[in-house]
Amino acid sequence: MDSPLSLQIKCSVCLSDFTDPVTLACEHSFCRKCITGHMQASLGPSACPECRKPYSKDDLKPSRLLRNITSTAREHLFARRKADNTENPESKDGTEPLKLPEAELVCSEHDEKLKLFCDTDQKLVCVICRDGDKHKGHMFKPCKEAAEIKKEKSKTLLARISAQFEEMHQFLRQKEDEVKKQLEEEENKMTEVMQKNGSVIHTRFMESKEKEVLLQSALKIEQTDQFLQWWNEKGFPMTEGLKNKGSVAPAVIKYTSKLKDLTVVPDSFFFGPCETHLQFFVWKEMLGSIKPVPESLTLKNPGDSYLKVSPGGARIRQADRVSALYKDFNPGTVSVENFESGQHYWEIDVGEKPDWTVGIMMGEVNRKTKSAESEIQLHLKHNEGYVLSCDGRDTPLSTRDKPRKIGLYLDCERKQISFYNADNMSRLAQRNYSSKQPCCVRLVPGLYLKGANSDSLTVCTYGANTTKL
């Protein structure tokens, strides 16, 4: 049977413990969902299920005190039942023990439970937030459903990451097998040559040994006639066979070397770049199979006499100047392409330039203000260092490195822009934007600085040829 305490925390409509309790003007309390459903089901004026006094939607007042009492009472009942059922998993009255409720998040503004997830703003909200002006027209999901969707997306992302790493691992394993096979083939070739040379050397050694024995035995012949007879039959043919056929002068006798056509194989061999620069060569080959790679861009030619854009639109620089007029004039250009969805990454080669700007511009440039709706840009200013500019507000950046390449990452789905040191892939800065206008890349080659900053800004492409200015 239910204890007197447990009865005090039950809703008289659903006969379960209070969930998000609200109190009417008559001081009777119910679950918000229960009393709201009761009100909607009433054909006429709504009346309290307990005392039948009329009430309206405005009379529903959240009861934080009752919610806390309910939570505390459940914890107390759970602890008492657990103590009573230490030896027996079933309670004395045959019912299952109470489960301790998990702590629930509460809206800081309305003191209500966060039961909904706003898909538009990607945040937890309560039912009052949902009906407010801040979230007007937004899409919502129950927290449980939203959590399952997010978990599924995480699983998909995890699987995609694992698949991409596995693809690289497979490439490296395949390359390792190829290099090992090549090494084995070279080893077999060297061993085969050595074995062949050894066999030839052994054969020629035995032939020479036989001739040596024959000559030594002939020198022991004491009778002149017998020696000459041996010389006629064996000695003369043998010595003639040893002579070098190319010898012209009869007085100069040369004998053919038995080692002339033999090659000496070293006890070790050099495997070329695969021995000294293996990682670099494999990386270069691997680069051709990596997808996606930094995207290419086409820069607009603004028709400014102070700017030079290369054919194909991959490079931009300040035009050479004769005079010092307009020394502070710092024009730039934007990409032909606009971006409204997906994720994009580019690399800009800034080299040793002392002054430049790389960033993203949202919307068209206003002719009067000479600015777009929104801009997020990374600057290197020759007299200030690295500066991040967001809609005209500058923030100095502290970095020890001076990148030769800047990585620019645009995430249109999350409305986020990131800047990287593309030499080591460390992140320099990251900002979010709210504009709904299409985005484009903006490049400014920087102040001319009397010719000290005349080098180009270059959109890096991998595997494609670019035209030099």
Residue pairs with C-beta under 8 A, 6 or more apart in sequence:
1 93
2 10
3 77
5 73
5 76
5 77
6 17
6 73
6 77
8 73
9 17
9 18
9 69
9 70
9 73
9 74
10 16
10 17
10 18
11 17
11 18
11 19
11 21
11 29
11 30
11 31
11 34
12 28
12 30
12 49
12 50
13 30
13 31
13 34
13 35
13 38
13 49
14 31
14 34
16 31
17 70
17 74
18 29
18 30
18 31
18 66
18 67
18 70
19 31
19 32
19 33
20 31
20 32
20 33
20 62
20 67
20 112
20 113
20 115
21 29
21 30
21 31
21 32
21 62
21 63
21 66
21 67
21 70
22 29
22 30
22 31
22 32
22 35
22 60
22 61
22 62
22 63
23 29
23 61
23 63
23 66
24 30
24 35
24 48
24 53
24 55
24 59
24 60
24 61
25 53
25 55
25 59
26 48
26 50
26 51
26 53
26 55
28 48
28 49
28 50
28 51
29 63
29 66
30 38
30 49
32 60
32 62
32 127
35 49
35 60
36 60
38 46
38 49
39 46
39 55
39 57
45 54
46 54
46 55
46 56
47 53
47 54
47 55
48 54
48 55
62 110
62 111
62 112
64 111
71 101
74 98
74 100
74 101
75 100
75 101
77 98
78 97
78 98
78 99
78 100
81 91
81 97
81 98
82 97
84 91
84 92
85 91
85 92
85 97
89 97
90 96
91 97
104 113
104 114
105 113
105 114
105 124
106 112
106 113
106 114
106 126
107 113
107 114
107 125
107 126
107 128
107 129
109 128
109 129
110 126
110 128
110 129
112 126
112 127
112 128
113 126
114 124
114 125
114 126
114 143
115 126
115 127
115 142
115 143
116 124
116 125
116 126
116 127
116 129
116 130
116 140
116 141
116 142
116 143
117 123
117 124
117 125
117 140
117 141
117 142
117 143
117 145
117 146
117 147
118 124
118 125
118 129
118 130
118 135
118 138
118 139
118 140
119 138
119 139
119 140
119 141
119 146
120 135
120 137
120 138
120 139
121 135
121 138
124 143
125 135
125 140
129 135
130 138
130 140
141 149
168 286
168 290
171 286
171 289
172 282
172 286
175 282
175 285
175 286
179 274
179 278
182 274
183 271
186 269
186 271
190 265
190 269
193 263
193 265
194 265
197 262
197 263
197 265
200 262
201 259
201 262
204 258
208 258
211 238
214 234
214 238
215 235
218 227
218 230
218 231
218 234
218 235
221 227
221 230
242 255
242 256
243 253
243 254
243 255
243 256
244 254
244 255
244 256
245 256
246 254
247 253
247 254
273 280
273 281
274 281
287 293
287 462
288 463
292 345
293 462
293 463
294 345
294 346
294 347
294 407
294 460
294 461
294 462
295 344
295 345
295 346
296 314
296 459
296 461
296 464
297 313
297 314
297 335
297 336
297 337
297 346
297 441
297 459
298 312
298 313
298 314
298 335
298 336
298 337
299 309
299 313
299 314
299 315
299 316
299 333
299 334
299 335
299 336
299 443
299 459
300 309
300 313
300 333
300 334
300 335
300 336
301 307
301 309
301 313
301 333
302 309
302 331
302 333
304 331
305 319
306 318
306 319
306 321
306 326
306 329
306 331
307 316
307 317
307 318
307 319
307 331
307 332
307 333
307 445
308 316
308 317
308 318
308 319
308 469
309 315
309 316
309 333
310 316
310 456
310 466
310 467
310 468
310 469
311 467
312 466
312 467
313 336
314 458
314 459
314 461
314 466
314 467
315 456
315 457
315 458
315 459
315 466
315 467
315 468
315 469
316 332
316 333
316 443
316 445
316 456
316 457
317 445
317 454
317 455
317 456
317 457
317 469
318 445
318 446
318 447
318 448
318 453
318 454
320 451
320 454
321 448
321 451
324 450
327 447
327 448
327 450
328 447
329 448
330 444
330 446
330 447
331 444
332 357
332 442
332 443
332 444
332 445
333 442
333 443
333 444
334 361
334 440
334 441
334 442
334 443
335 440
335 441
335 442
337 440
337 441
338 438
338 439
338 440
339 410
339 412
339 438
339 439
339 440
340 412
340 438
340 439
341 412
341 413
342 412
342 413
343 409
343 410
343 411
343 412
343 413
344 409
344 410
344 412
345 407
345 408
345 409
345 410
346 407
346 408
346 441
346 459
346 460
347 405
347 406
347 407
347 408
347 422
347 459
347 460
348 358
348 405
348 406
348 408
348 443
348 457
348 458
348 459
348 460
349 404
349 405
349 457
349 458
349 459
349 460
350 356
350 358
350 380
350 403
350 404
350 405
350 406
350 457
351 404
351 455
351 458
352 404
352 455
353 380
353 445
353 446
353 453
353 455
353 457
354 380
354 382
354 446
354 449
354 452
354 453
355 380
355 381
355 382
355 446
355 447
355 449
355 453
356 379
356 380
356 443
356 444
356 445
356 446
356 453
356 457
357 377
357 378
357 379
357 380
357 442
357 443
357 444
357 446
358 377
358 378
358 406
358 408
358 419
358 441
358 442
358 443
358 444
358 457
359 375
359 376
359 377
359 378
359 389
359 408
359 417
359 441
359 442
360 375
360 376
360 377
360 408
360 410
360 417
360 433
360 439
360 440
360 441
360 442
361 372
361 374
361 375
361 439
361 440
361 441
361 442
362 372
362 373
362 374
362 375
362 433
362 435
362 437
362 438
362 439
363 372
363 373
363 374
363 435
363 437
363 438
364 372
364 373
364 437
365 371
365 372
366 372
371 392
372 437
373 435
373 437
374 391
374 433
374 434
374 435
374 437
375 389
375 390
375 391
375 392
375 442
376 388
376 389
376 390
376 391
376 417
376 431
376 433
377 388
377 389
377 442
378 386
378 387
378 388
378 389
378 397
378 406
378 419
378 428
378 429
379 386
379 387
379 388
379 389
379 394
380 386
380 387
380 446
381 387
382 446
382 447
382 449
382 453
384 396
385 396
385 397
386 396
386 397
386 398
386 399
386 428
387 394
387 395
387 396
387 397
388 394
388 395
388 397
388 419
388 429
388 431
389 395
390 431
397 428
397 429
399 421
399 428
401 421
401 423
401 424
401 426
403 421
403 422
403 423
403 428
404 423
405 421
405 422
405 423
405 460
406 419
406 420
406 421
406 422
406 428
407 418
407 419
407 420
407 421
407 422
407 425
408 417
408 418
408 419
408 420
408 441
409 417
409 418
409 419
409 420
410 416
410 417
410 439
411 417
411 418
412 439
414 432
415 432
415 433
415 434
415 435
416 430
416 431
416 432
416 433
417 430
417 431
417 432
417 433
418 427
418 429
418 430
419 427
419 428
419 429
419 430
420 426
420 427
420 428
421 427
421 428
443 457
443 459
444 457
445 453
445 456
445 457
446 453
447 453
448 454
456 469
458 466
